[in-house]
Amino acid sequence: MPTLALLLFYDGSTRTGWAGKGGIADLVQGACAALDEDGITIRGASRTDAGVHARGQVADVVLRRDWEPGRLVAALNRHLPEGIVCRAAGRVPDGWSAPAAAVAKTYRYRLDTGAVRCADVRRLTAWRPPLPLDAERLAACAALLPGTRDWRGFLRRGDGRDEGWTGTVSAAGWRWRGRWWEFTVTGSGFRYRLVRSLVGGMVAVAGRGADPEDWSAALAGARTRASGHQAPARGLTLVRIRLRPAPRWEVGIP
């Protein structure tokens, strides 16, 4: 039975996350079942939380039929609900799994800092912080992130792992785009809700609810005023996943 990789987009605004009944994985399984591929198992490279969006989620499925990747894309999209799109599919070696192949992930978090609240659909994918932010403090916090470090200071309730505390950030930074501040971070070994915790901590420092020293101590593994904050899920998007080996992606064939 062939294994195929799927490249998925989804709007997480009204979704319960990747896993669980009614989650993204469950809905993709339902679309497969409509193609007489019922009972399949789907594994995602990232288990995104409720409310989190994705432009580049990757999953693997083992199917009974030898689908041409492009035809599978077109067929799945006829059965997926609004807000979920299979962008591409690709052949991978037997035994390939999306979680094991993921060597780095890139996330983006968007803040709405306009003079008045955003009135269009973009408000669904951004968080509006309650206080004005110091741009220099935001940038200084992000500049300290790259490197390998102990994320113990950002532990969140619900994180069931008792090991694997270290992770590596290869790039991180804030960019001003009109009314939006966008934080982009790339790395590996992200803990449960870590990106949201990092954004919450940086916003706390930039809004002067915590000190830069709190941020430095949190990055060293301590619990501080900077590590106790968590940004809402709505502003977070999984942008891309680097895979090794990478699938040979094909887009939909009518």
Backbone hydrogen bonds, N-H to C=O, Kabsch-Sander energy under -0.5 kcal/mol:
donor,donor_aa,acceptor,acceptor_aa,energy
4,L,61,V,-2.7
5,A,90,G,-2.9
6,L,59,A,-3.1
7,L,88,A,-2.9
8,L,6,L,-0.6
8,L,57,Q,-3.1
9,F,85,V,-3.0
10,Y,54,A,-2.7
11,D,83,G,-2.4
12,G,10,Y,-0.7
15,R,12,G,-1.4
18,W,48,T,-2.9
23,G,20,G,-2.2
24,I,17,G,-2.4
25,A,18,W,-2.4
27,L,23,G,-2.2
28,V,24,I,-2.3
29,Q,25,A,-2.5
30,G,26,D,-1.9
31,A,27,L,-1.8
32,C,28,V,-2.2
33,A,29,Q,-2.4
34,A,30,G,-1.6
35,L,32,C,-1.4
36,D,33,A,-1.9
37,E,32,C,-2.2
40,I,37,E,-0.7
43,R,60,D,-1.8
45,A,58,V,-3.0
48,T,46,S,-1.3
51,G,12,G,-0.8
51,G,15,R,-0.8
52,V,49,D,-1.9
53,H,236,L,-2.4
54,A,10,Y,-2.4
55,R,238,L,-3.3
56,G,238,L,-1.6
57,Q,8,L,-1.7
59,A,6,L,-2.0
60,D,43,R,-1.9
61,V,4,L,-2.5
62,V,41,T,-0.7
63,L,2,P,-2.1
63,L,61,V,-0.6
67,W,65,R,-1.6
72,L,68,E,-2.3
73,V,69,P,-2.1
74,A,70,G,-1.8
75,A,71,R,-2.3
76,L,72,L,-3.0
77,N,73,V,-2.1
78,R,74,A,-0.8
78,R,75,A,-0.7
79,H,76,L,-1.8
80,L,76,L,-1.5
84,I,81,P,-1.7
85,V,9,F,-2.7
87,R,7,L,-2.7
87,R,85,V,-0.8
88,A,7,L,-1.2
89,A,250,E,-2.2
90,G,5,A,-2.1
91,R,248,R,-0.7
92,V,3,T,-1.2
96,W,93,P,-2.0
101,A,97,S,-2.1
102,A,98,A,-1.2
103,V,101,A,-0.5
103,V,242,R,-2.8
104,A,242,R,-1.2
105,K,187,G,-2.7
106,T,240,R,-2.7
107,Y,185,V,-2.6
108,R,237,T,-2.5
109,Y,183,F,-2.9
110,R,235,G,-1.8
111,L,181,W,-3.0
112,D,127,W,-2.7
113,T,111,L,-0.7
113,T,179,R,-2.5
123,R,120,D,-2.0
124,L,121,V,-1.9
125,T,122,R,-1.6
126,A,123,R,-1.0
127,W,110,R,-2.0
134,D,206,A,-1.8
135,A,133,L,-0.8
138,L,134,D,-2.1
139,A,135,A,-2.3
140,A,136,E,-2.3
141,C,137,R,-2.3
142,A,138,L,-2.1
143,A,139,A,-2.0
144,L,140,A,-0.8
144,L,141,C,-1.0
145,L,142,A,-1.5
147,G,169,V,-2.7
149,R,167,G,-2.4
151,W,149,R,-0.6
151,W,165,W,-2.2
154,F,151,W,-2.1
155,L,152,R,-1.6
159,D,156,R,-2.1
160,G,158,G,-1.0
167,G,149,R,-2.0
168,T,188,S,-2.0
169,V,147,G,-2.4
170,S,168,T,-0.6
170,S,186,T,-2.3
171,A,186,T,-1.5
173,G,184,T,-1.6
175,R,182,E,-2.1
177,R,175,R,-0.6
177,R,180,W,-3.3
180,W,177,R,-2.1
181,W,111,L,-1.8
182,E,175,R,-2.8
182,E,180,W,-0.5
183,F,109,Y,-3.2
184,T,173,G,-2.5
184,T,182,E,-0.5
185,V,107,Y,-2.3
186,T,171,A,-2.7
187,G,105,K,-2.0
188,S,168,T,-2.6
194,L,191,R,-2.0
197,S,193,R,-1.8
198,L,194,L,-2.8
199,V,195,V,-2.5
200,G,196,R,-2.4
201,G,197,S,-2.3
202,M,198,L,-2.5
203,V,199,V,-2.8
204,A,200,G,-1.8
205,V,201,G,-2.1
206,A,202,M,-2.9
207,G,203,V,-2.1
208,R,205,V,-1.3
209,G,204,A,-3.2
210,A,204,A,-1.2
214,D,211,D,-0.8
215,W,211,D,-1.5
216,S,212,P,-2.2
217,A,213,E,-2.1
218,A,214,D,-2.1
219,L,215,W,-2.2
220,A,216,S,-0.8
221,G,218,A,-1.8
222,A,217,A,-2.2
224,T,222,A,-0.6
227,S,224,T,-0.5
228,G,224,T,-0.8
229,H,226,A,-0.5
231,A,196,R,-2.4
235,G,232,P,-0.9
236,L,233,A,-2.2
237,T,108,R,-2.5
238,L,53,H,-2.4
239,V,106,T,-2.3
239,V,237,T,-0.8
240,R,106,T,-1.4
242,R,104,A,-3.0
244,R,101,A,-2.2
248,R,91,R,-1.0
249,W,247,P,-1.0
250,E,89,A,-2.5
253,I,70,G,-2.0
